[in-house]
Structures are given as C-alpha cells and as structure tokens.
C-alpha cells in the first residue's frame, strides 16, 4: 500500500456507499458496496484476514481507491449495479449477469393492486422502481415495508375470503372488503414515497392522521397508525431506497472522459437518447430516454408517436427533435446538456437540422453508429472540439470527412460503455412502445370489421376476456354472457 493510499484511507467515512478499486494504470478493477465504507474498504488491506484466491489477486493489484457516499444501503446497491454494468471491472465477473437485475413492480392502477419483484420491466401501466442488483436485499426491505403498508403479492383465482396474510397484518383483505380500494391505494402511495426516499413526508402525514383519529376517539385506528409510525421510524437509513441515484458526478469516470474528449464546458448532468422504431413505415414511434448524472432516470422518459407514418428514419428523427425542442416541452422538461442520436450521419444530420430550426443551435448533439460503435460528430454544427490528446490517451483514432468526424474507441473504454447503455435503453423503450401500438392496431382492425361490434361492445369484450386471443377462444355461451346472441354469432363467424 502506497503512503498516499494509506493517508487516503484515514478519510473514509462511516456512511454507506460504493467504492472503486483501481490499478496502477488508473483502471477500475473492482466495484463494491458497503454499509460503512470505513470498515469494508479497510478489510482489503488487513494482512491477517483469510482470503480466497480471487480476493488475494485483487488486493495485490489495488493501487488506489475512490468512493461515493450515499444515504442508504439500498441506494448503494443500485449505484453498485449501475457502475458494474457500465465499467464491467475485471474482478466483478460473478456480477456480470444482466438477469440478476431486479425491479419492484407496483400495479397501482389495477382493480386489485399487487406488489412484486420482476426481472423485466414492461410498458404495462404498472409502476417500476429499480434496478437493484441484489434481489435478496430488496426482498428483505419489502418484508419490512409490508408490515407498515400491507399489500397483496398476487390475486388467487376464485378467492373470496381474506387470506392468512390479512390476519397476520400483511395483506389489505380486499377479497372481503376489509380495506377499501381507495384506502389501499393511499397506503401504496405512502409506500412508494418511502421507496423514492421521501420518508420524512410520510412520517409527518401519519403523525397528523394519528392525532386526528385520537381526537375523534377512534383509538383502535390511532393505535394502528402509532404502530405503523414506530416501524417506519425504525427503518433508519438502511431501508430507504430509490429508483434514482444522483451522485457526485465529478468522480464519474465515463462522464469525465466524455467531457475531456469532446471539450465540453461542464459535466453533462442531463443526457437524452433518441431512437425511432417502426415496421415498414407503420406505427412509427420515437423514444426519449434520460440519464441524470450518468444514471437512467425512468421518470423522465417520454414517448413520441409521429404525426405521419413514414418509412424514412431521417424524417422521423427530424420531426421528433422538432417536437422535443418546442417552447412548451422545454418549459416542462428543461434542456439537455448532451443529445445522443441512435444512428449514423443521416440521423444525426436530421436531428441537427431540427435543432437549428428550433433556434437551439448551442445544444451538443452526437451520434452512435451501431455497427462499429463509432461516435459521430458533425464538424461545423455539433459545437464540439475533439481533444486529440484525450483521444490518444484512450487509444482511439479518428476518421475525418468534409462534414463529419468519426471517432473509434476501444469497446472497453468507459465513455463507450456509457453511450452504449443510453443507446440500448432508447432502442428498448422505442421498440416496446412500437410493439404496444402494433398489437393495439391489430386488435382494433379485427374487432372493428365485425358487423355489430362498436366501440362500447369492443370495450366490454376486452374487459371481460382480456385480449383478442381470449375472445377467439371463448365459447358461444361465454360470448352470449357479454353480448347479444346475434352479435355473438357474428363474432364466432368472423374469428373462428
């Protein structure tokens, strides 16, 4: 251990956070989390500790350590996951499986809201929080939150009585009306506020409600609120977690490389990524994803449906950016520091034209071509001066034409990994929205062509059977329970 590192370790805080071990070349070789940074990080330098071969090899390479302090253990879990996925350090091999990521899913708007963990978030109207790298830790947190805010995990078919979990104080008991849907959703709102890190607001609300119940001599309800308050205060900082992480971006290596490479004036706190998705010019949509301080901020994502279905990605990208940069949307969403376009020269040029037409010529736009993961920069319009010294340090090279500069960097560089994450997320979000519209259109076209089936009847059918496929599978008797006999005959004739 170097004298500089020895002095640095004396400054380790007692708070939870994420630490970064680096080798002599300054490369991150391991990322870990800690409930107390001072205890955990120092363990790597205690010679008396028994270590497995992997840890022994890691410790032999550690030349420097950095850390980021967060407010809770679960925030550290999320930050650790985000950083590992971005940097893919050599010694985090066991943590590289994307399937390990978990999200909290709350089906708030359904008639029977449930809370569960899932590996894959969908655009299904539910509310998602995450990602979290350790599903075990999230499960432990949810167990404690369930004692404070009872919730259902799934709906049992034909269930008419309250489950055992209700009698244990862990379920709202919607089956027997023990808790109204309105009251249950109010509890879920409080739970989501705690997940988002707004525990103090929830505590104030519960204290106020408890005093009101006591004044009204509703002592049993007041006692329940008192117990809930006690549990909530006992969570301390360990179980406050959020689906957003706003870190000290000056320590983020990928953002630092991006600032240096493109000679940006400041760290980009808001990066927006755009992609277009369609099938031969039908159901054309575009996505806008937002990364705040280098981390995905799903609450800021937006979807665009183009006004004209057009099999022209340049036109579609141009329309999307024009709409994004209207005065109304700028007022509501603010302006990005950097815009990343999924595509090559054509897509970037179309986006830049939209930017200039909206009078926002100072915004920084770059593209990321899929084939070779090349960064595309417009020489005269992108407001970028490429730092040749940084490019050389990153072992990259540049190809220049009259209008464009094409930057190629190693796939292992931090900045490329960050831009890939943003590009892949914008692609996923756009494809998901396109698939939703495509399915909706197919469902509409089949049902709308059946004589006697209007908008009201169609809504009844889909509400009863859930999907067009289930309508096809329904028997005559099941259909006649929803629609008149004549219309049921028409549906059977058309679909079967």
Secondary structure, DSSP 8 states (H G I E B T S, - for coil): --HHHHHHHTT--SS-EEEEEE-TTS-EEEEEEESSHHHHHHHTT-TTS---HHHHHHHHH--EEEEEE-SSHHHHHHHHHHHHHHH--GGGGGG--GGG-EEEEE-TTSTT-BEEEESS--SSS-EEEEEES-HHHHHHHHHHHHHHS--BS---TT--S--HHHHTT-S--GGGTSS-HHHHHHHHHHHHHHHTT-HHHHHHHHHHHHHHHHHTT-HHHHHHHHHHHHHHHHTTTTT---S-----GGG-HHHHHHHHHHT-SS--SEEEEEEEEEETTEEEEEEEEEEETTEE-GGG-EEEE-SS--S-HHHHHHHHHHHHTSHHHHHHH---SEEEEESSHHHHHHHHHHHHHTT-TTSEEEEEETTTTEEEEETTTS-----HHHHHHTT-EEEE-SSEEEEE--TTSHHHHHHHHHHHHHHHHHHHHHHHHHHHHHHHHHHHTSTT--HHHHHHHHHHHSSHHHHHH--HHHHHTTS-HHHHHHHHHHH-
